[in-house]
Amino acid sequence: MVEEMLEHYFDPARIDFFIDKDSRKHGSLRLGRPVRGPDALEKGDNWTVLVNSIEMESVIRAEIDAEHRDHVGCVIGVAELLE
């Protein structure tokens, strides 16, 4: 559902890559963008992260804050795109 929402309300060209913990998805494409593992956040500086999950948003935000805070400047929930 979230992927369909992104297709209609957000320009996928603004997405550099998706992150997924499921290593089977790494190297695949979503909306024409690569899927990488969480370690990809360590390679950036001041990333803006769109949390592409409504159910797991609070858990994902907590993980980003605990493990990647030095590399992430802003976290946006997908629900915020609809406001």
Buried (B, 14 or more C-beta within 10 A) or exposed (E): EBEEBBEEEBEEEEBEEBBBEEEEBBEEEBBEBBBBBBEBBEEBEEBEBBBBEEEEBEEBBEBBEEBBEEBBEEBEBBEEEEE
